[in-house]
Amino acid sequence: MTAQTQVQGWTREQMAKRLAQDIASGSYVNLGIGIPELVAKFVPEGRTFIYHTENGLLGMGPSPAEGHGDPELINAGKRHVTANPGAAYFHHADSFAMIRGGHLDLSVLGAMQVASNGDLANWSTGKPDAIPAVGGAMDLVAGVKNVFVITQHCTKSGDPKLVSACTYPLTGQGVVDRIYTDLAVIDVTAGGFQVCELCPGVSFETVQALTGAPLLAAAT
């Protein structure tokens, strides 16, 4: 049994809920495929978020109950979603004009690797048989004001996703601002990874042992 399987951290929904707490009211937010999609379920009381999906919807709501989705209402990951009151639909090119024009406040993405300088690799392992699937990720990290990553701390095989330097093809250089994993919330600073919050019951030493780069303790 690996160290990772012995650690009881946040569930994926708890990770998503924790991330939502750090989104400023009124923000325009793009949610990536996978765990980032879960963030749409959580809007803290008293705040308003406008969720964007690059296939042409502003005002995206969470996924509907199983069997109740509209087959023509999907996000970029082809998952059924809902549309909040006042939602707008538009051409794919207009959606990317919003992204590239700097009109979105936050992008929430998954990751294969994040380096301690903020480099992000989230679209390919670089293996010869890997399926190219960069999608809009490069546009999102280049055109959006802030980038949050939400991911499991380690791979299924126990390898760290937070590393000193990415070994996979990069999505963007120095683009990640904050990382939310099942074990901790970690800022990317000029000095490297800095823990700003630990999952209850998880120690700093445990997180360091499962991280492929040095960690800085939370600022006091």
Protein Blocks (a to p, Z undefined) as FASTA:
>chain_A
ZZklmpccddfklmmmmmmmmpcehiacdddehjllmmmmpccehiacddddfkopahia
cdddehiacfklccfkopacdddehiacddfklmmmmmmnopafbdcdddfbdcfkopac
fkbghiaklccfkkjmlmmmmmpmbdcddddfbdfkopafbdfbdcbdcfbghkafbdcd
fkbccdddfkbccdfbdcehiafklmmmmpcbdcddddZZ
